[in-house]
Amino acid sequence: MKIKEIIDALEQFAPLPLQESYDNAGLQVGLTEAEASGALLCLDVTEEVVREAIEMDCNLIVAHHPLLFRGLKTVSDQTQVERVVRMAIQNDIAIYAAHTNLDNAEDGVNYKIAEKLGLVDVQMINPRKVKVSVGGHERMVMAGSGVLGYLLAPLDSLVFLERVKSAFNVDCLMHNELLNRPVQSVALCGGAGDFVLDEAIGLEADAFLTGEMHYHQYFGHEQQVQIAVLGHYQSEQFTTEIFRSVLEEKAPELPIFITRVNTNPIKYLC
């Protein structure tokens, strides 16, 4: 199977028109006519990840976060991005990213977070129809910023926070004061999802879960909503499972590996 066919499969699941205007999802580096020897799945592309791809004989890296957000004026060895680009080209490795298109897609990143938390009756927040063209055929798909779901049974707010901490194996969980009522409805948005907070409150969610939130947004919501902030990497760590399920269905003969590299640049002293 050619690399371009693998990319087509990923874009059928998360079409590029679903991405936000600031984003740069899609092919980052490389040629797509080559036969795929294997795919390495990751959250971020670093030099260590590229070396892992070489060791695994993978000529395709599929990442969640784009390596290239802005154009490069130089390709030398001065920055990590430049070094990764050079290393990938020198080793004939293609790099592809599915970012906010995967965040916004049905059964995408936010649905995976909801699944890990055990939520049911999951629905998109701010659903909208987007016209996409895949394989020369136009169709309408749904996109949304975050999801709302429900725990099977109400939980005490502290028990809820402990479930979140355990489900995502986080060292430290940031939150506002404990809610004096049970938590059952949960709104969430992975990554830097604090822009969904007002929507969560408008939907009368008992809790709001995200990866990053600005300091001042914690104020004024005491006893209104239970805020829980995981960390960006932690909230999206299971994104590679989405890639794997798509590729196992569409390219069953393709060797697929999930990176063993923890690319989270933030360290915690607990």
Phi, psi and omega per residue, in radians:
M1 nan 2.365 -3.140
K2 -1.388 2.713 -3.138
I3 -1.021 -0.669 -3.118
K4 -1.119 -0.516 3.103
E5 -1.251 -0.601 3.069
I6 -1.173 -0.734 3.093
I7 -1.093 -0.719 3.095
D8 -1.016 -0.722 3.133
A9 -1.109 -0.739 3.113
L10 -1.134 -0.661 -3.099
E11 -1.384 -0.343 2.960
Q12 -1.176 -0.630 3.133
F13 -1.345 -0.755 -3.105
A14 -2.319 1.408 -3.082
P15 -1.019 2.499 -3.109
L16 -1.034 -0.574 3.115
P17 -1.074 -0.200 3.103
L18 -1.373 -0.186 -3.088
Q19 -1.299 2.737 3.105
E20 -1.289 2.799 -3.034
S21 -1.109 -0.498 -3.100
Y22 -1.438 -0.149 -2.942
D23 -1.482 2.943 3.079
N24 -2.433 0.912 3.079
A25 -1.219 2.822 3.127
G26 2.017 -2.849 -3.137
L27 -1.153 2.246 -3.127
Q28 -1.786 -0.775 -3.059
V29 -2.577 2.502 2.927
G30 1.853 3.103 -3.117
L31 -1.903 2.552 -3.017
T32 -1.865 -0.033 3.139
E33 -1.440 -0.210 -3.117
A34 -1.235 2.632 3.022
E35 -1.248 2.379 -3.125
A36 -1.365 2.190 3.092
S37 -1.581 -0.351 -3.140
G38 2.970 2.777 -3.139
A39 -2.164 2.270 3.051
L40 -1.843 2.204 -3.038
L41 -1.833 2.368 -3.078
C42 -2.687 3.016 3.050
L43 -1.585 -0.786 -3.133
D44 -2.236 2.610 3.095
V45 -1.772 2.014 3.083
T46 -2.139 3.024 3.094
E47 -1.036 -0.680 3.137
E48 -1.114 -0.655 3.114
V49 -1.171 -0.711 3.111
V50 -1.110 -0.740 3.089
R51 -1.065 -0.660 3.094
E52 -1.108 -0.720 3.106
A53 -1.066 -0.709 3.107
I54 -1.078 -0.805 3.136
E55 -1.086 -0.604 -3.109
M56 -1.504 -0.008 -3.081
D57 1.021 0.738 3.080
C58 -1.812 2.175 3.085
N59 -1.769 0.289 3.066
L60 -2.459 2.259 2.997
I61 -1.983 2.210 3.081
V62 -1.927 2.056 -3.066
A63 -2.076 2.782 3.013
H64 -1.472 -0.870 -3.112
H65 -1.524 2.248 3.111
P66 -1.061 2.424 3.020
L67 -1.225 -0.675 -3.061
L68 -1.954 1.840 3.019
F69 -1.607 -0.555 -3.124
R70 -2.278 2.811 -3.129
G71 -1.150 2.569 3.072
L72 -1.628 2.321 3.061
K73 -1.586 -0.360 -3.140
T74 -2.469 2.512 2.998
V75 -2.139 1.605 -3.142
S76 -2.243 -2.292 3.106
D77 -2.303 0.421 -3.058
Q78 -1.386 -0.505 -3.130
T79 -2.219 2.826 3.121
Q80 -1.079 -0.707 -3.131
V81 -1.059 -0.785 3.129
E82 -1.082 -0.749 -3.134
R83 -1.134 -0.673 3.113
V84 -1.144 -0.750 3.121
V85 -1.038 -0.834 -3.130
R86 -1.088 -0.775 -3.111
M87 -1.112 -0.718 3.139
A88 -1.137 -0.766 -3.133
I89 -1.154 -0.758 -3.131
Q90 -1.071 -0.474 -3.096
N91 -1.910 0.259 3.089
D92 0.942 0.786 3.116
I93 -1.883 2.211 3.074
A94 -1.547 2.514 3.111
I95 -2.137 2.240 -3.131
Y96 -2.231 2.507 3.129
A97 -2.249 2.352 2.980
A98 -2.064 1.858 -2.970
H99 -1.954 -1.845 -3.075
T100 -1.171 -0.359 3.004
N101 -1.122 -0.621 3.089
L102 -1.357 -0.557 3.038
D103 -1.071 -0.743 -3.004
N104 -1.501 -0.191 -3.033
A105 -1.361 2.640 2.999
E106 -1.132 2.341 -3.063
D107 1.160 0.375 3.129
G108 -1.551 -2.595 -2.990
V109 -0.988 -0.812 -3.069
N110 -1.200 -0.570 3.056
Y111 -1.174 -0.617 3.109
K112 -1.163 -0.707 3.086
I113 -1.078 -0.774 3.123
A114 -1.060 -0.690 3.112
E115 -1.082 -0.785 -3.126
K116 -1.127 -0.482 -3.135
L117 -1.538 -0.138 3.124
G118 1.399 0.484 -3.136
L119 -1.417 2.614 3.098
V120 -2.158 2.956 -3.138
D121 0.905 0.822 -3.067
V122 -1.359 2.321 3.135
Q123 -2.403 2.675 -3.123
M124 -1.223 2.584 2.951
I125 -1.667 2.370 -3.090
N126 0.943 0.937 -3.129
P127 -1.165 2.510 3.110
R128 -2.579 2.675 3.097
K129 -1.617 2.382 3.135
V130 -2.224 2.300 3.097
K131 -1.460 2.213 3.135
V132 -2.244 2.756 3.068
S133 -2.141 2.020 3.133
V134 -2.201 2.146 -3.139
G135 1.091 0.527 3.125
G136 1.430 0.024 -3.136
H137 -1.971 2.268 3.112
E138 -1.550 2.476 3.070
R139 -2.674 2.852 3.097
M140 -1.774 2.321 3.090
V141 -2.222 2.760 3.133
M142 -1.606 2.502 3.060
A143 -2.367 2.663 3.142
G144 -2.756 2.718 3.138
S145 -1.769 1.652 -3.102
G146 1.518 3.020 3.133
V147 -2.420 2.806 3.046
L148 -2.142 2.298 3.119
G149 -2.538 -3.101 -3.009
Y150 -2.340 2.418 2.964
L151 -1.244 2.611 -3.126
L152 -1.077 -0.528 3.097
A153 -2.523 2.602 3.118
P154 -1.062 2.556 3.111
L155 -2.182 2.524 2.921
D156 -0.963 2.533 -3.024
S157 -1.044 -0.681 3.110
L158 -1.180 -0.698 3.098
V159 -1.101 -0.680 3.088
F160 -1.062 -0.824 -3.135
L161 -1.095 -0.656 3.102
E162 -1.164 -0.608 3.083
R163 -1.142 -0.762 3.111
V164 -1.040 -0.845 -3.115
K165 -1.028 -0.705 -3.134
S166 -1.284 -0.770 -3.075
A167 -1.083 -0.561 -3.080
F168 -1.909 0.098 3.042
N169 0.878 0.902 -3.111
V170 -1.697 2.531 3.110
D171 -1.299 -0.687 -3.097
C172 -2.385 2.298 3.115
L173 -2.046 2.093 3.101
M174 -1.482 2.494 3.127
H175 -2.793 2.857 3.034
N176 -1.532 -2.975 -3.086
E177 -1.084 2.650 -3.090
L178 -1.116 2.391 3.134
L179 -1.312 2.378 -3.129
N180 -1.584 0.592 3.030
R181 -2.623 2.813 -3.127
P182 -1.154 2.708 3.076
V183 -1.849 2.210 3.011
Q184 -2.351 -0.765 3.105
S185 -1.570 2.297 -3.048
V186 -2.272 2.135 2.981
A187 -1.730 2.512 -3.114
L188 -2.642 2.736 3.051
C189 -2.686 2.109 -3.101
G190 -1.220 2.851 3.101
G191 1.205 -2.474 3.112
A192 -1.466 1.361 -2.975
G193 -1.862 0.323 -3.066
D194 -1.161 -0.272 3.107
F195 -1.165 -0.214 -3.134
V196 -1.616 -0.095 -3.064
L197 -0.974 -0.832 -3.115
D198 -1.092 -0.648 3.092
E199 -1.130 -0.716 3.125
A200 -1.057 -0.762 3.123
I201 -1.143 -0.708 3.111
G202 -1.094 -0.526 3.102
L203 -1.484 0.014 3.130
E204 1.055 0.640 3.059
A205 -1.172 2.499 3.087
D206 -1.270 -0.527 -3.095
A207 -2.456 2.678 3.052
F208 -2.259 2.214 -3.072
L209 -2.105 2.290 3.091
T210 -2.646 -3.139 -3.122
G211 -1.654 -0.569 -3.127
E212 -2.480 2.532 3.052
M213 -2.627 2.444 3.123
H214 -1.218 2.571 -3.082
Y215 -0.890 -0.880 -3.015
H216 -1.208 -0.292 3.134
Q217 -1.312 -0.231 3.083
Y218 -1.275 -0.420 -3.064
F219 -1.289 2.563 2.957
G220 1.475 0.076 -3.095
H221 -2.053 0.285 3.126
E222 -1.032 2.247 -3.133
Q223 1.108 0.189 3.051
Q224 -1.712 -0.783 -3.137
V225 -2.694 2.475 3.083
Q226 -1.467 1.944 -3.134
I227 -1.595 2.344 3.065
A228 -2.369 2.233 -3.072
V229 -2.150 2.031 -2.993
L230 -1.457 -0.589 -2.850
G231 1.947 2.485 -3.027
H232 -1.060 -0.956 -3.112
Y233 -1.036 -0.789 -3.076
Q234 -1.068 -0.658 -3.098
S235 -1.224 -0.456 -3.055
E236 -1.928 0.170 -3.007
Q237 -1.085 -0.408 -3.096
F238 -1.648 0.141 3.140
T239 -1.031 -0.582 3.141
T240 -1.080 -0.461 3.088
E241 -1.147 -0.571 3.085
I242 -1.165 -0.858 3.103
F243 -0.955 -0.803 -3.083
R244 -1.081 -0.766 -3.114
S245 -1.146 -0.660 3.101
V246 -1.125 -0.828 -3.064
L247 -1.274 -0.592 3.098
E248 -1.121 -0.558 3.112
E249 -1.362 -0.777 -3.017
K250 -1.545 -0.421 -3.108
A251 -2.405 1.157 -3.017
P252 -1.081 -0.399 -3.124
E253 -1.526 -0.135 -3.057
L254 -1.371 2.225 3.010
P255 -1.132 2.184 -3.066
I256 -2.169 2.328 -3.136
F257 -2.329 2.467 2.975
I258 -1.700 2.296 -3.077
T259 -0.960 2.560 3.027
R260 -1.655 -0.028 -3.076
V261 -1.530 2.206 3.000
N262 -1.505 1.885 -3.040
T263 -1.623 0.112 3.126
N264 -1.076 2.054 -3.113
P265 -1.390 -0.161 -3.087
I266 -1.663 2.234 3.128
K267 -1.926 2.704 -3.061
Y268 -2.181 2.303 3.030
L269 -1.834 1.789 -3.023
C270 -1.921 nan nan
